[in-house]
Amino acid sequence: MESTPNHNERIAKMTFASVYPHYITKVERKGRTKEELHQVIRWLTGFTDKKLHELIEKKVTFEAFFKGAELNPNAHLITGMICGYRIEEIENPLRQKVRYLDKLVDELAKGRKMEKILRNS
């Protein structure tokens, strides 16, 4: 699948707060917890729970969300397919970061062990 500038722009302007409840629903429906979701988000972004709640309340875009993040140095180890895209082949840096997060949430929902999700860090 090829990305378009319009698709990239749409993802950049989407708010994290609009997607976050879906992440919670997805992981809880599969028996995982909100705390585990936050652990995954902390690992990827470096955000504390307090900062995460602040960003949700401010309804920041994914662009602003990841601009303020300190991406984990092992994030490049997140590979595979998500939403029809091979993560390691995504050229747009923001879209790749959003797909990193999507992939981690999927792995959590699928019952993967936390050590594997966090790439043994």
C-alpha positions in Angstrom: 0.0 0.0 0.0 1.3 3.4 -0.9 0.7 6.4 1.3 -0.5 9.7 0.0 0.2 13.2 1.2 -3.5 13.5 2.1 -3.4 10.3 4.2 -0.2 11.5 6.0 -1.9 14.9 6.7 -5.0 13.2 8.0 -3.0 11.1 10.5 -1.0 14.1 11.6 -4.1 16.1 12.4 -6.0 13.3 14.1 -6.0 13.7 17.9 -4.5 11.2 20.2 -7.5 11.6 22.5 -9.8 10.4 19.7 -7.9 7.1 19.3 -6.9 6.5 23.0 -10.4 5.1 24.1 -10.2 2.6 21.2 -6.8 1.4 22.4 -8.2 0.9 25.9 -11.3 -0.9 24.6 -9.1 -3.1 22.4 -6.7 -4.2 25.1 -9.4 -4.6 27.9 -11.6 -6.7 25.6 -8.7 -9.1 25.4 -8.1 -9.3 29.1 -5.2 -6.8 29.3 -5.3 -3.6 31.5 -5.2 0.1 31.0 -2.0 0.1 33.2 -0.3 -2.3 30.7 -1.4 0.0 27.8 0.2 2.9 29.7 3.4 0.9 30.2 3.6 0.3 26.5 3.0 4.0 25.7 5.6 5.0 28.3 8.1 2.6 26.8 7.6 4.0 23.3 7.2 7.7 24.0 8.9 8.4 27.4 5.7 10.1 28.6 4.7 9.8 32.3 1.1 9.0 33.1 0.7 12.6 34.2 2.0 13.9 30.9 -0.1 11.4 29.0 -3.3 12.6 30.7 -2.3 16.2 30.1 -1.9 15.5 26.3 -5.2 13.7 26.2 -7.0 16.6 28.0 -5.4 19.1 25.6 -6.6 17.0 22.6 -3.2 17.2 20.9 -2.7 15.9 17.4 -0.6 12.9 16.7 1.9 15.3 15.2 2.2 17.2 18.5 2.0 14.0 20.5 5.1 12.5 18.8 6.9 15.8 18.5 7.0 15.9 22.3 7.9 12.2 22.7 11.4 10.8 23.3 11.1 7.7 21.1 12.6 4.6 22.7 16.0 3.8 21.0 14.7 0.3 20.4 11.6 1.4 18.6 13.2 0.5 15.3 12.9 -3.2 16.4 9.1 -2.9 16.0 8.6 -4.6 12.6 5.9 -6.4 10.8 2.5 -5.6 9.2 -0.1 -3.3 10.6 -3.1 -1.9 8.8 -1.7 -3.3 5.5 1.6 -1.6 5.8 5.1 -3.1 6.6 6.2 -0.8 9.4 9.9 -0.8 8.6 9.1 0.4 5.0 6.9 3.4 6.0 8.8 6.4 4.7 6.8 9.2 6.5 8.4 9.4 10.0 5.2 10.5 11.8 3.1 7.7 10.2 5.8 5.2 11.1 5.6 6.3 14.8 1.8 6.1 14.8 2.1 2.6 13.3 4.7 1.6 16.0 2.1 2.5 18.6 -0.7 0.6 16.8 1.6 -2.5 16.5 2.4 -2.4 20.2 -1.3 -2.1 21.1 -2.1 -5.0 18.8 0.6 -7.2 20.4 -0.7 -6.3 23.9 -4.2 -7.2 22.8 -3.1 -10.5 21.3 -1.6 -11.6 24.6 2.1 -11.2 23.8 4.3 -11.2 26.8 5.3 -7.7 28.0 9.1 -8.5 27.7 8.6 -9.2 24.0 6.4 -6.2 23.4 9.0 -3.9 25.0 11.7 -5.5 22.9 13.6 -6.8 26.0 14.4 -3.4 27.4 
